[in-house]
Amino acid sequence: MKKFLSILLSIAVLLCCAVPFCADTVYRCGDWTLGVVSGAEDYSFSIRSYDGEDAVVTAPADYGGYPIIRIDGYAFATNTKVQEVILSDTITSIGAGAFSQCGNLTRIVIPDTVTQIADDAFQNCDQVVIYAPTDSDAITYAIEHNIAYVVIGALTYVLGDADGNGDIECVDATIIQRYIAQIEITYTKTELMRGDVDGSGDLEIFDVTCIQCYLANMKTQFPIGTRIE
């Protein structure tokens, strides 16, 4: 009898170890709500929602050592607090309406591991800019859906080219002026640092003046317009 009970106990332990998560259960990871992805060969999770207060959030990469591979449909829908979302390189897909109606969402970083994005994932996100590696599916998606994008991971830039379009223009000086005046723009400070022509580590009126001098064909002491590696 004792041997029989011992066998039953061993089987129970094995079953508990083999099935640590339930597909019908919601799991919490800080401010994130997660669910088990059904049909996966191994255990993996999806992000169902975020209910934190942070404006800039980085999606978790795993839960209990198992990868988080998907942003579920409407996971961030109607969120009015999040402005920037950084996805981990474990994510492979973004579901329908995942970021729909997210009006102060201005930036999302999508790794090249993401190969599936629903057509309406960013519905009514008029301010969003997609940041993704060159030749990634996310960049292709942005182009096809007329969404602003920035290619990340580039090794070179043109000094003074604040907007990153490859040319030195009046708009580069204007964008820096707007940044200094704390007027809302769609570029981050990191991107605008291409306009830090004097290498001071900050954006100042002096940078604006140097760019304007360059455009007026006036000589400056900085190599504005040259490619920096």
KADABEL-V408419 format. One record per residue. N is the residue number from 1. RES is the residue in one letter. SS is DSSP state (A for helix, B for strand, O for the rest). PHI is phi in degrees with one decimal (999 if undefined). Layout:
# KADABEL-V408419
n/res/ss/phi
N/RES/SS/PHI
N/RES/SS/PHI
This chain:
# KADABEL-V408419
n/res/ss/phi
1/M/O/999
2/K/A/-61.4
3/K/A/-64.6
4/F/A/-64.6
5/L/A/-64.3
6/S/A/-63.8
7/I/A/-64.7
8/L/A/-61.8
9/L/A/-64.5
10/S/A/-63.0
11/I/A/-63.4
12/A/A/-62.5
13/V/A/-62.6
14/L/A/-62.2
15/L/A/-65.0
16/C/A/-65.4
17/C/A/-71.0
18/A/A/-77.1
19/V/O/-125.1
20/P/O/-75.5
21/F/O/-130.6
22/C/O/-112.4
23/A/O/-63.8
24/D/O/-92.4
25/T/O/-99.5
26/V/B/-94.9
27/Y/B/-116.2
28/R/B/-108.0
29/C/B/-133.9
30/G/O/65.2
31/D/O/-86.9
32/W/B/-104.1
33/T/B/-106.4
34/L/B/-120.7
35/G/B/-137.5
36/V/B/-78.8
37/V/O/-80.2
38/S/O/-78.3
39/G/O/85.3
40/A/O/-74.9
41/E/O/-65.4
42/D/O/-126.8
43/Y/O/-66.9
44/S/O/-152.5
45/F/B/-125.4
46/S/B/-126.3
47/I/B/-90.2
48/R/B/-93.6
49/S/B/-166.8
50/Y/B/-130.7
51/D/O/-126.7
52/G/O/-82.0
53/E/O/-107.5
54/D/O/-71.8
55/A/O/-83.0
56/V/B/-117.1
57/V/B/-129.5
58/T/B/-114.6
59/A/O/-64.8
60/P/O/-64.2
61/A/O/-90.9
62/D/B/-154.1
63/Y/B/-140.1
64/G/O/62.4
65/G/O/87.4
66/Y/B/-102.6
67/P/B/-70.0
68/I/B/-98.8
69/I/B/-112.3
70/R/B/-148.1
71/I/B/-100.4
72/D/O/-69.3
73/G/O/-57.9
74/Y/O/62.4
75/A/O/-60.7
76/F/O/-112.1
77/A/O/-53.5
78/T/O/65.1
79/N/O/-68.8
80/T/O/-106.0
81/K/O/-107.7
82/V/O/-74.4
83/Q/O/-109.2
84/E/B/-140.9
85/V/B/-126.6
86/I/B/-114.6
87/L/O/-92.4
88/S/O/-77.1
89/D/O/-82.3
90/T/O/-92.4
91/I/O/-72.6
92/T/O/-119.4
93/S/B/-151.0
94/I/B/-125.7
95/G/O/-81.2
96/A/O/-59.0
97/G/O/60.4
98/A/O/-54.8
99/F/O/-120.6
100/S/O/-64.9
101/Q/O/63.2
102/C/O/-89.8
103/G/O/-69.0
104/N/O/-85.0
105/L/O/-71.5
106/T/O/-118.6
107/R/B/-150.0
108/I/B/-137.3
109/V/B/-98.8
110/I/B/-116.0
111/P/O/-72.9
112/D/O/-76.6
113/T/O/-74.5
114/V/O/-77.7
115/T/O/-115.1
116/Q/B/-132.3
117/I/B/-133.6
118/A/O/-63.3
119/D/O/-56.2
120/D/O/-103.0
121/A/O/-58.9
122/F/O/-118.7
123/Q/O/-60.7
124/N/O/60.5
125/C/O/-105.1
126/D/O/-68.2
127/Q/O/-99.2
128/V/O/-70.8
129/V/B/-123.3
130/I/B/-89.6
131/Y/B/-109.4
132/A/B/-156.4
133/P/B/-66.3
134/T/O/-59.8
135/D/O/64.6
136/S/O/-84.2
137/D/A/-63.1
138/A/A/-66.5
139/I/A/-66.7
140/T/A/-58.9
141/Y/A/-60.9
142/A/A/-60.1
143/I/A/-64.6
144/E/A/-66.8
145/H/O/-106.5
146/N/O/56.3
147/I/O/-107.6
148/A/B/-61.2
149/Y/B/-146.5
150/V/B/-133.1
151/V/B/-80.1
152/I/B/-103.3
153/G/O/89.6
154/A/O/-67.5
155/L/O/-91.8
156/T/O/-132.0
157/Y/B/-154.9
158/V/B/-96.6
159/L/O/-63.1
160/G/O/97.9
161/D/O/-85.9
162/A/O/-61.8
163/D/O/-89.4
164/G/O/73.0
165/N/O/-91.4
166/G/O/96.0
167/D/O/-125.3
168/I/O/-94.8
169/E/O/-138.2
170/C/A/-58.2
171/V/A/-63.0
172/D/A/-63.8
173/A/A/-67.0
174/T/A/-64.3
175/I/A/-60.8
176/I/A/-64.8
177/Q/A/-60.4
178/R/A/-64.7
179/Y/A/-62.6
180/I/A/-61.6
181/A/O/-82.4
182/Q/O/60.7
183/I/O/-91.4
184/E/O/-58.6
185/I/O/-137.2
186/T/O/-95.6
187/Y/O/-108.0
188/T/O/-84.7
189/K/A/-62.6
190/T/A/-57.4
191/E/A/-68.4
192/L/A/-67.0
193/M/A/-63.3
194/R/A/-62.4
195/G/A/-91.6
196/D/O/-79.8
197/V/O/-70.4
198/D/O/-92.7
199/G/O/67.4
200/S/O/-78.0
201/G/O/90.1
202/D/O/-146.5
203/L/O/-102.3
204/E/O/-136.2
205/I/A/-59.7
206/F/A/-61.6
207/D/A/-62.7
208/V/A/-60.2
209/T/A/-61.0
210/C/A/-64.3
211/I/A/-65.7
212/Q/A/-63.6
213/C/A/-62.8
214/Y/A/-59.8
215/L/A/-66.6
216/A/O/-89.2
217/N/O/61.6
218/M/O/-97.4
219/K/O/-70.6
220/T/O/-124.5
221/Q/O/-85.7
222/F/O/-117.1
223/P/O/-79.6
224/I/O/-62.3
225/G/O/91.5
226/T/O/-95.3
227/R/B/-83.8
228/I/B/-107.0
229/E/O/-111.4
